[in-house]
Amino acid sequence: MKLYLYVLRTVATHILGAAVILMSILQILDLLDVTTDILDRGLGVAGVLYYAALRLPRLFEQVAPLSVLAGGLFAFSQLARENAVVAMRATGISGYRIVAMAMPAAVAVMLLDVLCGQVLAPRADPTLAEWWKNTTPVAQRKVAPPRTFRAGADLVIAAKASADGRTIDTLTLFRRNDKGILVEKVEAPRARFVNEAWTLDQPRTTRFAGDLAQTSTATSTTWPTALRPADVQGLFAEDAAPTAASARRALANGGSDRPESFYATHLQAAFAGPFVALVMLLLSAPVALANFRSGQGAMLLTTGLAAGLFFLVANGMLTALGESGALSPFLAVWAAPAIFGALAVRAFLALEG
């Protein structure tokens, strides 16, 4: 048990240190761009800390894979240099068990990555965007252009939405028949999400039948759609990555402003993304079996770091191909982790002998 805790503590400490360093670097670079604006708005140090806190989930998402890679490389190289791996193998402990001892650290990063990407960040991003908009001086505020998106079979143009996504202002719905011909246009100054359903206030409906157009008005009417407030938040956010839930709703006729392949790829990525941490640990594992006296350790360190960086690049390129529809979403998301994971295992098996 003590040996297990020693290996786990060594790997976990290095991963944590790498994560703190990488997040600090990204946080500093981010704050360099916004600190002056925050102070000019009279928000003080508290505003800077508030901004930094809301940015933490997204920053952790960015550094999680590299943290496992860097932490694993340094931890395994330390164990190899101290001859701890040689001593463990002399007592009958295989290299596979050594990697298994370090696996919980990567699993913890996986779980925290899922928590940040699927729970914390989707809540922090709208809060940050609304806070930033509300604290912008009136003279510097810009009117955002209308957003166009699909909500089931309806095409929607909307001016703006509330921060919680439960209100949409100045929207126009276009409804078409099975042949794609416009049959109805609905204009409403506001749509509200109340009691798990959308209500249009004072809608003005124009129905088209051939060359005829009939217009009618009402105090309110129900808008039958699978759109949810979380979808509205994502649609009106700046470059927000969809979560697994929002991507699934978009594919099931919820709100969407991208091709179907984009949401299908992100749905797969929500499940495959956390496994990137395990692949990074496997890429760093061969260093534990290196002979640093012969120069093999430096070579494996360099190779592991290069392989990890190349893996991130390849994974990003394949994901982009999947989003554009040029590649199957399943292959786009799972191909790189499977290939690089297999190569890492193959290298480890060759060293284990």
N, C-alpha and C positions, 0 to 999 in steps of 0.2 A: 504493500500500500504506500509506503514511504517513497519507493522508487517511482511509482505511478504519479504521485503528487509532485515529485521533483521534476519529472519531465513535463507534466502538464503546467506546472507553475512557470517553468522556464519559457515554454512556448507562449503561454498566455501573457506573460509579462512583456515579452518582446512584441507580440501583436498589439497589445495595449499601448506600448510606447510608440510603435510606428503609427498607430491610429491617431494618437494625441499630436504627434509631430506633424503629420500630413494635414490633419484638420486645422491645426494652428496656422500652418502656412496658407491654406486656402482661405481661412477666416481673415487673416491679415490682408491678403490680397483683395478680398471682397470688401473689407472695411475701408481700405484705401480709396475705393471709389465712392463710398457713400458717407463716410464720417463727416466730411465738410458739409454736405447737404443736411445731415441730421442736426449738426450743431447750429447751422444757419437758421434752422427752423425753431431754434430755442428748446430743443428736446433734451439737450445736455447728455451727460454720461449715461443716464438711465435709458435714454433713447437708443444709444449705441448698444448697450447691453441687451435691450429688448430686441433689437434687430438681429444681433448675433445669436440670441437664443432661438429665435424663430427660424434661423437659417441652419441650425445644427442638424436636423434630420436629413436635409438634402446633402449637406456636406458629408455626413457619415455614409450615405449611399455611394458617394463618389469615391471615398477613400477605403471602403471596406475591402474590396479585392486586393488592392495594393498593400493594405495593412497586413493581411494574412500572408501575402507573398514575402514582403520584406521581413516581417516578424518571424516567419518560418525559416527563411534563409539564415538570419542571424542566430536564431535559437539552435537550429540543427548544426550550424558551423561551430557554435560555442560547445555544444555537446561533443562534437567530433574532435575539436582542438584539446579539450580537457580529457580526452580518452575515455569519457563516460560511456560512449557507445561501445567501444572495445571492451570495457569492463562488463557491460550488460550482456553483450553477445557471448563473452567468455563464460557467463553463468547460465547460458542456454536461452537467453531472451533473443528472439529473432528481430530483424529489422521491421517486420510487419507489426509486431507488438509495440515497438517503439513509436511507430506512426500512429497506431491505434490509441496509445496513451495521449498523444497530442490532439487527437481528433475532436474531443469535446470543446477545445478552444475555437476551432473552426466552426463547429456547430453553433456555439454561442454567437459568433459573428453572423452566421446565417440567420438565426432567429431575430437578432437585433436589426439586421438588414431588412427582413420582412416587416418588422414592427415599424421601422422608419418609413419604408416605401409604401406600405399599404394602409397605415393607420396615422402615424404622426405627421408626416409631410403633407398628405392631402388635407389635413386640418390646419396646419401651420401656414401653408401657402396662401389660402384666401385671407387669413387673418393678417398676414404681413402685407398683402396687396391692398387690403382695405385701410389698414393703418397708414401705409405710405401715401395712398390717395388722399385720405382725410387730412394729413399733415402737410400736404403740398400747398404752398402759398396760392391764393386765389389767382393771382396774376400769371402764375406758371402752369395752371391746370389746363390740360388739353382735353377736348371732347373726344372720347374714343369713337372710332367708326362703328357703324352697325355690324352686328355679327350675323352671318348666314349659316344655317345648319339644318339638318334633317331631324325630324322627330317622328319616327315611324314613316308613314306615307306622306306626311306633311312637310313642305318646305317652309322654313321660318326665317324671317328677317326681324331682328330685335335690336333696339337701341342700346339698352343696358340692363343689368340685373343687379339685385341686391347681393351683399357679401355672403349671406347664407343661402343664396340660390332659390329662395322661396318666392321671389317676386321678379317678374320680367316686365319692363316698361316698353311701351310703343312697339308692339309687335304686329306683324302681318303674316297670316298663314295662307299658303297656296295649296289647294288640294286638286289632285289630278285623278282621272279615271284609269282603268287598266291599260288604256292605249297611250297614256301620257298626256292627254289633252286636259287643259285647265278647266275645271268645272265649278270651282268655288274659291272665293277670296274672302278672308275674314280679317278685319282690322279692329284692334282693341288697344286702348291706352295702357292697359295693365292686365297681367295674368298673375293670379295668386295661387299658391299651393296650400290648400286648407283641407284638413281631414283626409289626407292621402289622395287628393284629387286636385286637378287644376281648374280654376274658375276664371273665365274671361269677363272683365268688367266692361259694360257698355259696348258690346261687340257690334260691328257693322258688317253684315254679311252680304256679299254680292255673288249671286248664282248665275252661271253662264249656260245657256242652252241655245246652241247655234249662234244666231246673230242677236239673240235677246239677252239682256242682262237685268236681273231683278235684285233690288236691294232691300234689305230689311234690317231693323235694329232691335235690340233687346236690352234689358237692364243688366242681365248677366246670363252666362251659359256655361255648361261644362265642356271642357276640352279633353276628349278621350285620347290619352297618350301615355306611353310608358316612361316618359321623361320624368326624372327625379331631381330634387334640388342639388344633389351631388353632381349630377350630369351638367346642370346649368353652371355650377361653379367651375367645372373643368372647361366648358365651352367658352366662358368669358374670361378665363385666366390666360396669362401670357405664357405660351409654350409649356403648359402643364402636361405631364406624362399621365396617361390614364392608369388607374389602378385595375386590379383584376376584376373587381365588381363593376366599375364603370365600363370597362371594355366588354364585359359580358352583356351588360345592358345595351350597349351600343350595337352589338351584334344581334340582339333580340329586339330590334326596332326602337331602341332608346335614342337619346340625343347623340348625334355624330356630325362632325364636319370634315372627316377624313375618309379615305377609301376603306372598305371592309377589311382589306389586307392589313392596314395599319393597326386596327383594333385586334384582329386575330393574332398578329405578331406580339403585341403587348400582353395579350392574355396568356400566351405561351411563356413570354419573358417573365411574367410575374411568378411562375412556378420554377423556371429554369434559372433565373437570376441568382437566387441564394446559393445554388450549387457552384457558382463561380468561386466561392470561398474554398470549397473542398478541392476544386481543381488546383487552385493556387497552393494549397497545402501539399498536394501531391507533387506539384512541380518543384517545390522546395525540399521535399523529403530526400531525394538522392544525395543531398549535401551531407546528411547524417552519416552516410557510409563512405564518405570521401577520405582519402589519405592526404592530409595537408602537408606532410613532409615531402611528398613527391611532386607537389604542385597540382595534384588532382583537385584539391579543394577549391582553389581559386578558379580553376576551369569550370567546375560544376556550379560555383556561385554565379559566375558570369553567364553560363548557359541557362541556369534557372531563372535569373533576372530577365534575360533576353526572351526566353520562352514565355514568361508571364506577360511581358509587355506586348509581345507579338500576339499572344492569345487575346488580349484586350482589343487590339486593333482588328484582328480577324473577326472576333465576335461582334464588334461594332459594325464592321462592313457587312457581314451577313445579315445582321438585324436590319440595317438600312435597306438591303435588297428585299427582305421580307416585308417591310413596311410599304415599299413601292409596288409590291405584287410581282416582282421579278423572280421570287423564290418562294417555295412553300413556307408558310410561317413555322411549321414544325421543324423543318430542316434549318431554316434561318436561325432559330433560337437554340436548338439542341446540338447542331453539328459541331460547332467549335468546342463546347465543353466535352462532348463525347470523344472527339479526336485528340484533343490535348490531354484529357484525362487518361486515355489509353496510352498515349506516348509516354506520359509521366510514369504510369505503372510499368510499362515495358522497360524504361530506363532503370527503375528501382529494382525490378526483377533481375536485370542483367548484373547490377552491382551486388545484389544479395547473393547471386550465384547459386 
